[in-house]
Amino acid sequence: MTEQVIFTNEDGEDIRFYVVEETKIAGVNYLLVTEQEDADSEAYIMKKVAEDGNEELVCEFVEDEQELDAISKVFAELLEDVSIEMQE
């Protein structure tokens, strides 16, 4: 079974993502996730961050363009058989 992450958006809606790959760079855990487990779909890069005073880990989308570009290259190397294309 594929690991899943549930992301709660600003409207309070839960969105289920499936973890394709995970890596740790400079002490930060990054996740490559998709909305569909077995089909081609858009992929997103999230990072695990801790809330202040909260033991629960929280994931957020990587939005910084330089960070996103660098991490997507790492995932492309880890997943040689998967095509990763950046969309603006």
C-alpha positions, 0 to 999 in steps of 0.5 A: 500500500502506498503511503498517503498524506492528507493535506488540509487546504485553507478552506478546511477541505482534506485532500488525499495525496499519494507519496511517490518518493521521499528524500531528505536534503539539508535536514528537510524531508521532501515528498513527491506526491500525486492525487491519483495512486495508479494513474498519470497525474500532476505531481507536487512537491511538499516538505515536512515542517513542524508547527511551533509547540505542536508535535504533529508534523505538517506538510506544505507545498514548496512554492519557492521557484529555486527550491522547487527547481532544485528538488525536482531535479533530485526527484528526477534522478531518484525516479529515472523511469518517471518523466517530471515536467515543470509547469509555470 
